[in-house]
Amino acid sequence: MSAVHLQIIETARQNGADAQPEGGPRLRIAIATQDMKSLNAHFGSARRFAIWEVSPTEAQFVEAVGFDDVSDETGAHQTEGDDRIGPKVEALAGCNLLFVLAIGGPAAAKVVRAHIHPVKLQAPETIPAVIERVQAMLVGNPPPWLRKAMGMKRALDFLDEED
């Protein structure tokens, strides 16, 4: 199975080529989707993953990754030598979070080993709603699981004590 990548390429940044992005900590999130409008797919059956870079105040579409060969959501085990999980995990390299409707145990284990935190939602949501959810978590002091996914060892905001 091969992945098709469509990326947004910036030709120049407003503040110079090496400027750091503004808006606080940034996460790269992947959203399992069939239509590029909503989180509406299981990991194995997702034909596409919308990849966004999200900060507390900004969100930017980065890339769409597409797959032709996907599972049928029956829960049946793959045939020998038919790896549909590995290429998807490889295509999501560099993402911090993966939003899905469902993900099986073996797939979740591979995603976690790739340092991507899977987040399972109970019902479909629009991509803007998922982004708003992530932005709300980034404000202030993110929950411990999110700090871990971001590679942070401590809280984002500190109060400076005055002498």
Secondary structure, 3 states (H helix, E strand, C coil): CCEEEEECCCCCCCCCCCCCCCCCCCEEEEEEECCCCEECCCCCCCCEEEEEEECCCCEEEEEEEEECCCCCCCCCCCCCCCCCHHHHHHHCCCCCEEEECCCCHHHHHHHHHCCCEEEECCCCEEHHHHHHHHHHHHCCCCCHHHHHHCCCCCCCCCCCCCC
